[in-house]
Amino acid sequence: MTSPDNSESARAATDISGLLPPEHWAEVAEELGDTDSALGGDNAESTASITSSILEYRSINGRTYHHDIGNAQYWGTNDEKQNESMDINHHVLTLVLDRALYLAPLSKDIKSSLDIGTGTARTSPLTDFNSDFADSFPNTQVIGTDVSPIQPGWIPPNLRFDIEDCTQEWTFAPNSQDYIHFRWLVGSIVDWDQLFKEAYRCLKPGGFIESHEALSRMDCDDGSITEKSAMHQWGKFFVEGGKKIGRSFTIVEDGVQRSAMEKAGFVNLEERDFKVPIGGWPKDPKMREIGKYAQATLEQDIEGYVLFMANTVEGWTKAEVEVYISMLRRELRQGTMHPYYRQKVVWAQKPKE
């Protein structure tokens, strides 16, 4: 159970960080109860089988999170409600890229590709077998990796899934891959330099790496998002929480993708920036469609995105989190604010020998 001293320290830190305390959203609820003992921490009981270990999901206030494997303490839930939100978001990101599955200049004769952090498989352009990637590259072996076994049972013959923690040394052979794809690993990586060094090691000479990452905050261009709104506070949960768990959420702002690729030795770097609206406020029909799906992504599971950071990291009670969620949902549905988030795609090449 959280002690009064710890609670007061957490709230004081909250004030300094700019993250509004839960009192802003509702009256102070009860202090954290006995369920606090289940929040975070390692499972002390070792298991002989990696298979059984990865299925021992953590449970936080009724939501499941993947088991703590190595350094892979992921902040998002991995249950069906969150997976459905991720599936909707995959459609959003596909529309943002004008239905392009990748931006790197890939050759049609590539033989092997990796999708790191593949999610449900329906959430990645490489492993979503409803996409055209398998048709476009029929001779390519596609491997999707993740720390949670949440992929489907039926898959095409040129697709497989491996349980792999990308924050550890990779099990793939040096110079074995033609293309390595990353998307939305924000908040889950301790050392981005090491991550891209592993990718460099595993890529064949001339192979490509491609990274898609997004800002965690909601921005606007017209001042419609007020300072004390739930939308304005959204990003602060992740930025401040990420500092506490040692996993940055400011990857795009800090230029980490490009700098880490350059340090690893990649050349021919290219990048593109995108704005992704949230809600049906844009006048442009295409952007309005994207915005409606982006809003649906959030509304499908706001709790699954924010619960870990607000409850486990910042010390909010479940009741306080629920009040914040209701206010954010109200703002989304009112349509008076015009939020969007930014996404950056960076791709580069391993030098040819």
Secondary structure, DSSP 8 states (H G I E B T S, - for coil): ---HHHHHHHHHHHHHHT---GGGTSS------GGGGGSS----S--S-HHHHHT--EEETTEEE---BTTB--SS--SHHHHHHHHHHHHHHHHHTTT-S--S---TT--EEEEET-TTSTTSTTT-TTSSHHHH-TT-EEEEEESS--S-S---TTEEEEE--TTS---S-TT-EEEEEEE--TTS-S-HHHHHHHHHHHEEEEEEEEEEEE-SS-B-SSS-S-TTSHHHHHHHHHHHHHHHHT--S-TTTTTHHHHHHHHHT-EEEEEEEEEEE-SS--SSHHHHHHHHHHHHHHHH-HHHHHHIIIIIIT---HHHHHHHHHHHHHHHHH--S--EEEEEEEEEE----
